[in-house]
């Protein structure tokens, strides 16, 4: 597996919808940084891996669902950088393994399953102590890489992922899908005055993430970790494009994603980026943005999850025909 991480390109989207709205539309292709460890997952893992290495840990332990991009990326990164990995998976084991978990096993990750009641305690000292007693000295990374190390990595997405230093500030709106809010927090800490971060929660009733974001920002700025600015840029949540909740996908979203890929050559993952891109295009139609605005849409990777979702749709289609 390659150790080379490529600078993510910025791709302009020549869309009639954007042209009619008088808005310039670009995509930051984090999905092209590395074949396996890409997107915002790399940025959220980077400083966790460095801390684990500095403290001489040899084993990483983290959490995720059966289709988790974070589990996939942690398994690949652990294998790449010489760590043993343990993935604590929500729910019961189901065989055969889906593509995500099968890949994790191929990357030598040990899978451990917790029932949903126990899994809800994943951030408690009691469960962490139980896991350390069971597996020994492990470096625990929270689900989704949602900790201050994760925020630190995400502060580099805009400022350091750009091909040229000044190019970052050509965009007055930075749009990103939102799960744990770690990426949004990091981006908000890295934007210049006059720029705004817009997050599209992929969870139903995602307004609760505002409190999570404020907590991450407050705790980060109170830490001794480096911050590009002393206060975050303005940000907002747009909560109307979750399509029913986390990992919920319908025919409309699938069709949009497929048509967008065919028209612009940008593949979208159904869980995160497809929902954000759909939301942006819909808001453009509604006149949400002003003429002359320049938008940067952050492609956070996660394309591996499409295989499992498409597999489920195909299985459902077969059942419906019988």
N, C-alpha and C positions, 0 to 999 in steps of 0.2 A: 504494500500500500504506500502511496506517495506521501512524503512529508512536505511537499510543496503546496503552499496556499497561494492562489492567484488573486491579484487585486480585482475586486468585482467591477465589471463594466457598468456604465450607465447607458441605458438604451432609451431613445426617444420613441414614444408611441404616437404614430400618426393616425389619430382617430378623428372621424367626422364629428363625433359628439364633442370632443375637446375643442376642435376647431370652431364649431358653432358657438361654444361657450366662451371663446376667446381666451382659452387657457392652454398653457404649454404643459405637456404630460411626459414624465420620464419615469423609468424604473431602475432602481439600484439592484442589480442582479447578484445578491448574496448567494443565490443557489449555484453560481458558477465558480465559487471559490475553491472547492475541493469536491471530488466525486462522492465522498461519503460523509465528511464532517464539514457541513457548510451551513449557510444561512445564519440566523441569529444564534443557533445552537452552538456554533464555534465560539462566538463572542461570550456567551454565557458560561462556557466551559473553561475558557482559556486561563483565567486567573485561579479558578478552582484547581486545575491541573498543576499550575505553578506552585500554589500553596501546598498541595499534597506532596509534590516533589521536594520542596524545601524542607518539609517536616518529616521527610523520609517514610511516608506512607507507601505501601506497595499495593494496597487494595482500595478501590473506589466502590462505594455503595450508594445507589440512588433509587428513585421511585418513579413509577409511571404506569399508565394503562397499557392494555394489550397492543395498542396501535401507536404508542408514544414515539414521537420524533426524538424526544430527549433520550429515551432508552436506546434507540437506534444510534444516535450520535455518541452517547457515552460509551457504548460497547465498541464502536469503531475507534474513537479517540483513545480509549484505554488500551486497545490492542496496538494502536499506532505508536503510543508513547510508553509502552512497557508496563502498564498497570494490569493487575487482576481486577475484574469487575464483577459486581453483584447487582442484579436488577431485581428490586422488590416490586412485583406486579400486582395491581389491584384485581381481585377476583380469583376465581378458580382456574386451574389449568385446563386448557381445551386442546385436544389433539385431533388432527395434526396442527402443529403450530402455524399461526398466520405468518405472512411474509416478514413482518417486522420482528417478531420474536425468533423466527427461524434465522434471520440474519444475525440477531444478537448472539444466539448460540454459536453460529459459525465464527463470530468474533471472540469466542471463548468466554462469553459472559455467563455466569451462573444465574439461573432464574429461580426466584423464590416467590411463592404466591401467598398473599394475605387476603383473608375475607374482607369484605367492604367495611365492616365495623372496625376491625383492627387497623385497616388502611387509613381510616379517617384520623387515627391517632399518630400519623407518620411524623408530625412535627413536634411531638411531645417528648420530654426527656425520658419518660418511662419506656416508650417504644425504642428510642435510640439506645438506651441502656440494654434492653432486651436483645437488640440486634448486635451490639458490641459483645455481649456475653456469648452469643451464638457464633459470631464470625470473627471475634478477636478485634484487634486494632484496625478499624476501617476509617477511611476519610469519607464522611457522609456529605453528599451533595443533595440539596432538597429537590423535590419534583420541579422539573422545568428549569433547573439551575437558578431558582429564584432566591438569591441571597445577595449580599453586597458585592461579592466577587463577580456575580452575574451582572449586576448593574454597572460595575466598573468596566467590564468588557464591552457592554453596550454603549458606553460613552464614546467608544472608538468607532462605532459604525459609521457615523456621518463624518467626523473630523479626519479620521485616518484611513477610511476605506475609499475615499475619493481619489481619483487619478491625479488631480492637481489641487493644491491647497485652496485656491480662491473659488473653485467650482462649487464647493459645498454651499456657498452663500448666495448662489443664484436662485435658490428655491425658497419661497416664503411659506410653503406648507409641506411638511413631511408626514406622510400617511403610512400607518403600520397596523397590521392585525394585532389583536391583544388577547393573550391568554392569562398569564400570571401577572402581567403589567411590568415585568422586569425590563423588557426591551424599551417600552415607552418611557420608563423612568430614566434609563440611561441616555436615550436620545434627547429627552427634555433638558438634561444636564449639559448637553453638548451643543445646543443650538445658540446661534447668535441672536442679538436683539433684533426684533422684527420678524423672526421666524416663529412658526407655530407647529406644534406636533398634534396630529389628529389620530386617535386610536379607535379601531373598530373592534370591540369585544366580540369574540366568537362564542361566548357563553350567553345563555338566556338571562335576562335581567342583569346585564353586565354593569349597571350603574354602581354596584357595590365596589367595583374596582377603583373608583375614585379614592376611597379610603385607603386601599392597598397602595396606590400610587403615592399618596401623600406620606404614608408611613415609610415607604422605601426612600423617598426623596429626603425626608427629615432625618432618617437614620444614616443615610449615606453622607449627607452634609455634616452630620455630627461626628462622623468617623474621621480617621486620619488618612483615608484613601484619597488619591488625587481626584480633583474635579476640575473640568475645564473652566467652569464659571462658579461664582459664589452663590448663585441662585438659579433655579430652573427657568427655562423659557415657558411661555404660556402653552397650555395643552388643553385638549378637550376629548371627551368620549362621545362617539356616535354609536348608539346601542341598538339600532334598528335593522341590522343586517346579520343576525345570528342564525337565521334559517331554522329556528326551533331549538337551538342549543348546541353545546359542544359536540363536534363530530356528526351533527345532524346535516344531512344532505338530501336534496330533492332533485327532481328532474330539471327544474328551472335552473338551479345552480350548476348542475352537470352540463347542461346545454350551453349556458353562458361561458363556462370554463373552456369547453371544447371549441366554441366559436372564437373566443379571444385568442386561444392558442393558434388556431388556423390563420387568423387574420394578422396577428402581430408576432408570431413565433416565440411567444413567452408561455411556457407551461405553468399552470397554476395548481397548487395543492388545494384540495376541496375543503380541508378543515380550517385553514387560515387565510391564505392569500386570495383564494377565489372569492371569499366573502368580502374581503376588504376591497378588491378590485371592483366587484359588483356594486358595492356601496359607493365608491368614488364615481363610477360611471353614472349611477342613478342620481347622485347629488349634482353632477355636472348638468344633467338634463333639467334638474329643478332650479338651476341658477344659484346654487349654494355658494359657489366660488365667484369671485369678481373677475371681470375681463382684465387680462394682463397678469393674472396670477400664474405662478409656475409651481407645479406640484411634483414632488418626488415620492414615488410609491416604493416602499422597501419590500423587496421580495425576500421573505424569510426562509426560503427553502422548504423542506418537509415533503418533497415530492414522493418520497418513498411510501408515504401513507396512502397514496392513491391506489396502489395495487390491492391493498386489503379492502378498501371501500368499493372498488370496482368488482372485486370478487364477491362481496356481499350483494351488490346489485344484480350480478349475474345469477347468483343462487336464488335470489328472490324472484327474478324473472322466470326461472325454470319452474319454481313452485307455483307461480301464478298461472302458468300454461297448463299445468296438470290438473 
